[in-house]
Amino acid sequence: IDLLIANLPYVDPDSYVTSSTKLHEPHLALYSEEGGLNHIRRLLEQVQTSITEFTNILLEFGYGQEQEIQVICERILPQYDLTFFQDFNSVTRFCHLKLKNV
């Protein structure tokens, strides 16, 4: 894998979601267990054996999940540098993982 871009479900099933979002988004596209992080954690665990020194991983995640994302990435892919990015509202919502020193 050279490039992996994922916008997985990242909403905690117990968190508030607007009625408009519930109406227009499929349940499977929104919700993830473990505080909204289960899908992201599982993806990173699964790609460990498929990544190369050239792999770049880009992920979108939910509001306020930055710290948990950092913990997951450091545990599963400690050999990768993690950089966070903000959306147009200056909210940290994306990250980039790239092999250290490459």
Order of alpha helices (4+ residues) and beta strands (2+ residues): beta-alpha-alpha-alpha-alpha-beta-alpha-beta-beta
